Amino acid sequence: MQKMYSRSSRPEHVNQKTVPTDETIKFLLDYSKALQIVAYKNLTFEAILN
């Protein structure tokens, strides 16, 4: 499986409709920075720190 994902795609094989915009990438990175997951015993709590 590593071989399948380790090489980069050739530009002619990349569908431009599926390439995320910079705005989408920034949103996902900001969201992941704000997400905090706390595990307590057998419970898991998720909190968005915004």
C-alpha positions in Angstrom: 0.0 0.0 0.0 2.9 2.4 0.6 3.9 2.1 -3.0 0.4 3.1 -4.1 0.4 6.4 -2.1 4.1 7.4 -2.1 4.4 8.6 -5.6 2.8 11.9 -6.7 0.1 12.1 -9.3 0.8 13.2 -12.8 -1.0 16.5 -13.6 -2.9 15.1 -16.5 -4.4 12.4 -14.2 -5.6 14.8 -11.5 -9.2 15.8 -11.8 -9.2 19.6 -11.1 -12.7 19.4 -9.7 -11.5 17.2 -6.8 -8.4 19.3 -5.9 -9.2 21.2 -2.7 -8.9 25.0 -2.6 -6.6 26.8 -0.3 -9.6 28.0 1.7 -10.8 24.5 2.3 -7.3 23.4 3.5 -7.0 26.3 5.8 -10.5 25.6 7.3 -9.6 21.9 7.9 -6.3 22.8 9.5 -7.9 25.5 11.8 -10.6 23.0 12.8 -8.1 20.3 13.6 -6.1 22.8 15.8 -9.3 23.7 17.6 -10.5 20.2 18.3 -9.6 18.7 21.6 -10.3 15.1 22.6 -10.2 14.1 26.2 -10.3 10.4 27.2 -11.5 9.7 30.8 -11.8 6.1 31.8 -14.0 4.5 29.1 -15.5 7.8 27.9 -14.3 10.2 25.2 -15.2 13.9 25.2 -14.7 16.1 22.1 -14.6 19.9 22.4 -14.2 22.6 19.8 -12.1 25.4 21.4 -13.6 28.3 19.5 
